[in-house]
Amino acid sequence: MKTNRLFFIDAVRAFAIIMMLQGHFIDTLLAPEYRDTDSTIFQIWSYFRGITAPTFFTISGIIFTYLLMKSKKKGQAPERIRKGLLRGLLLIAIGYGLRAPVFEWITGSFRTYFLVIDVLQCIGLSIIITVGIYYLTFKKSLIFSILMLILGISIFIMEPWYRELDTTGIPLVFANYLSKSNGSIFTILPWLGYMSIGAFIASLFYRYVGNEKFKPILVSGLIIIGALLIYNSSQFLMWMYRWSDIKILKDVAYYNYLFTRLGNVLILLGIFYALERFVKNQMIFKIGQKTLSIYVVHFIIIYGSLTGLGLSQLIGKTLNPYQAAVGAILFIIIVCLISLYGIKTNAFIYKKLRGFIK
């Protein structure tokens, strides 16, 4: 029986979460004297670490929007929209919860650091925004697709305007979504841009995935456009600046990391989609579908979330490259085993929230 399930998406999610695990482990525990930017190995590691977050945000946009658009065909759109809003709120709540200094609160110490924004809050808010746009354009899916593409590109182009955004006067809980000045790891801009591009790609799957020519065309398109973004987007932006005299295009061209990383992501998607039949592995699917559990478990182990005692406190930046490499492999295995077989984070939390709402 033919299915329109996007099997390669779970493989990309599994790849991204594994890259995140090793990236966080090594970055947290590798001794400073071994962070040699002239080393080829360190450069390769830094490259993959740099594309992990863009990949994860783009994939999140693809899978969430694809399921959202498919639900319309099945007459289940209202339920999927509710689930999407719940999912977004859940991710935001977990994001704050992982940084909640419970023991400090018990002793009467209250700091604002737990209000800093990380990846979960940004994905959660991006999902809520995507749901809102989809709801407003519900009867015109083509308009939704175009809007998401324009939104993603616009966010990337406007990056110089919000790079050093002054949030003075804005309440901290909101300011942290817009600025890193108070310690936020991620901000809604530019990461909403990757989610929006992912939503646009999802709309292509929704419209054409049943067409026999779609896969070779999309694979070729992703790889070609990705390569153009990596090697030619800066030149194109400078050409646009000379033609239009719009200064922001020049500013983006001189600090063009968003479009180049998007190019990396598109090539990665193209490769995984081309090799989809080779990555249909049950373990890969399980890892790809349990990314929230894996994220929560790894956060607790590395950063000592809730307990205040993790590897960053126990070991710190003391490992040499060999220790870090072996440790990263063991860390990935342990976190995945705990997440897949030891706990039921997703199911447990969703069950409790649904019961509470009802």
N, C-alpha and C positions, 0 to 999 in steps of 0.2 A: 504493500500500500504506500503510495506517494505521500510524503509529508512536507510541509513548508517550514518545518522547524529549522532554525539556524544553528546547526550543531557546532559550527566553527566558533560561534560567539562564546560558548562555554570554554572552548580551548583557549581563546584569547584572554578571557577573564582569568582562567587558571594560570596562564603565563604571566599576566600582569600582577596577580596576587603573590605569586612566587617571587617575582622580581622585587616586589615591595618588601617581602619578608627578608630576603637576603640584603636588600639595600638598607633597610632600617637596622638590621643586626650589625652589619659591617660599619655603617656610618656611626652607630652608637658606641661600638666597642673597639674599633681599630685605633691604635695609638697614633697620635699626631705626626710622629716622625716618619711614618710610612705613607703618608698622604702626599705622594710625589706626583705632581701634575705633569711631569715630563715622562712618567712611566706609561708605556703603552697599555699595560694591563689595567692600571688605574684609570686611564682615559676610557678604555672599553667599559669598565665598570661604571664610571660616571655617565657615559652615554646612555647605557641601559637604565640607569637610575633616573636620568633626566626625562626619559620618555614614558616611564611607568605611570605617573599621574595623568598625563594627557591621554594615554591609552585607556586607563580605567574610567576616566570621565566620559570619553567618547563612546566606549562600549556600554557604559551605563545608559547613555542617551539612546543608543541603538536598541538595546534589549527592552528597556522600559517603554519607549515609544512604539516599537513594533507590536508589543503585546497590547498596548493601548489602542492602536489602530485596528488590530485584528479583532478586538472585542466588539467593535462597531458592526462588523459583518455578522457576528454571532448574536447580536442584540443584547450584549452584556456591557455596553459602554458605561452606563451609570454605575454599575458595580465596580468596574475596573477603575473608573475615576475616583470613586471612594477609596478603593484600595491604594491607589496612587497617592492620594492625599495622606492616608494613614501611614503609608510607607515613608513619605517625606518627613512627616512629624516624628515618626519612630526613629529615623536616622538622626534627626536633630537632637532628640532627647538622649539617645545613646551617646552621641558625640559629646554632649555636656556631661553626661553621667560618668564617662570614662575619665574625666579630669576633675571630678568632684572630690575635694579633699575631706573626706568624711571624718577622719580622725582629728583633723584640725578644727572642724566645725564642732565636734564633741567637746574639745577643750576650749571652745569659745573664740577661736581665731578665724576670722573671716577675711579672705583675700579675693580679689577680683580675677585672679589668673584663670580660674576655671571657666571664665566667660570667653576665653580665646577660641577662635574658630579653627577647626581642622577639617579634614576631608569629608567626614560624615555629614557635618552640618551643611557644607557646600553642596554635596550631592542631594541631600534632603531638600534644601531650598530650591535647587535647580529642578528637581522633580515637581515640586509644587508649582513653580513658574511654568513649566512645560504643560502641566495639567491645565492651568489657567488659560494658556494660549490655545490649547487644543479645544477646550470647552467653548471659547469665544469663536472659534472657527470650525465648530463641529460639523456643520453642513457642507463645508468646502475644504476637503483635505488638501487640495492643491495649494490653497492659500496658506494653510498651516505649514506645508513643506517650504514654500517660498519665504514665509516669515522667519522660520527657524534658520534657514540658510543666511538670510540677510542679518538676523540677530547675531549669529556666530561671527560672521565676517566683520560686522560693525564693532563688536566687542574687541576683536583683535586690532582693528585699525585705530580705535580710540584709546588704546593702551597708554600712550604718553599722557593723556589727560587725567587718568586716574592712577597713574604709577605712584605719585607722591601726593595723593589726595589728602587734603586737610579736613579732618573730621572733628575739629574743635567745635564744641557746642552740641554735638550729636551724642545722645546717651550711649554709654559704653557698649551695652548689649547689641546695639545696632551698628555702632562705629566699627566694631571688630569684624563685621562682615565686609567692610569696605577698605580697611587699612590694616597693615601689619605692624603699625607703630606701637601697639599695645601687646604684641607677642603672638598674634594670630599666625598660624602656619599656612593656612589657605584663606583666600577671600573669594567672595562670589564672582568678582571680576578679576581675572579673565576666565575662570574655570567654567562659568556658565556658557562661555563660547564653545568649549569642546562638547558639552552636553547638547548644545543646539545643533552643532554640526552632526553629532551622532543621531539626533532626532531626524535631521534631513536625510541621512543615509538610510535610516529605518523606513522612511517614507518611500524610498526607492525599492526596498525589499517588499514592502507592502503592495506596491503597484505592479512590480514586474517579476517577482521571484518565481512565478509559475512559468515564465517564458524560457524556452530552451536556450535562447541566445543571451539571456540576461547574465549568467555567471561569467562566461568568457569576456563579455563586454565590461562588466563591472570590475573584474579582476584586472584587466588591462587598464581601465580607467583609473582605478585606485593607485596602481603602481606608477603610471605615467604622471598623473596629477601630483602624486606624492613626490616624485623625483623633481618635477618642475618647482614645487614649493620649496624643496630643500636647496636646489641649486640656482633657481632663477627668480624667486619671489622678491628678493631684495632689489634686483635690477629692474623688475617690473614696477615695483613701488616707486623707485627713483624716476623711471620713465613717466609714470603717472604724475609725479610731483613736477617734473619739468613741463609737462603738457598742461597741467591745471594750476600750478603754483600754489597748491594746498600744502602748507608746511607740515601738517601732521603726517602726511605720506612719507616725507623725508625722515621725520623723526622715527617712524616705524621701521623704515628701511635700515637705519643705522643701528637699531636694536631689535632685530627681527627674529626673536626666538619663538614666538607663538606660531607663526606660519611654518617655520622650519620643523618644529616639533609636530605640528599637524601633518606635515609631509611624512615624517617618520611613522606616525600612527597609520596613515593611509596605506603606506607600503606594507606595514605589518599586517593590516587587515587583508590586503590583497593576497599576501603570501599564505596566510592561514586559510582564507576562503578557497584558494586554489588547491590547497592540500587537505581540504576538509575530510575527504574519505580516509586519509591516513591518521587523522587525530580523533577518530571516533572510538574513544577509549572510556570505559566506565569510570575509572578512577579520575581521569581528566574531567569528565562531566561532574563528578561529585565535588571536586575541588572548585570548579567554576561556579557551581550552584551554592556553595557554602562560604562565599567570600565574606559575608558579614560576620559569621562565626569566627572565621580565621582572623579577621581584623581585630575583633574584640579580644580573642585569646592572646594574640601576639602583643597587643597593646598592654595587656596586664602583665605578661611575662617580661617584656623589655623595659617598660617605663614604670612598672609598679603601680598601675592604676588601681585606685581604691585602697590598696594596702600601703602604698608609699614605698614598697620594697621590690624592686625589679633588677634585671641585669645591669641597667644603667647605674644603679646605686651600688650593687654588689661588686661589679667588675670594673665598670667605667671604661675609659678609653685606654686600655692597657694591652690589647692583643696584638701580636705580630700578624703579618698577612696569612701565614699558614694556619695559625690558630683561628683566625677570623674566617677563613675559607671553610675549614672543617666544621667549625662551630655553626656557620651559616647553614650548611647542609643538614646537620643534626637538628638545628632549630626549625628548619622547614619541615622536616619529617615529624618532629614531635608536635608542632603546632597543628599540622594537618591531621595527624592521628587523633589528637584531642578534639579537634573541631568536627571531624567526620564520625568518630565513634564514641567520644566521651561525653559530649553535651549535645543539646538540641536547642541552641540559642534562638534561631529564627522561629521555629515552631512554638517554642515555649512563650516567647515574648508576644508573638502575634496572637496566640490563643488567649493570653491574659488581657491584652488590649481589646480584642474583639469582645470578650466577656464584659469588660469594664464599660465599653461603649454601649453594648446592648442593655 
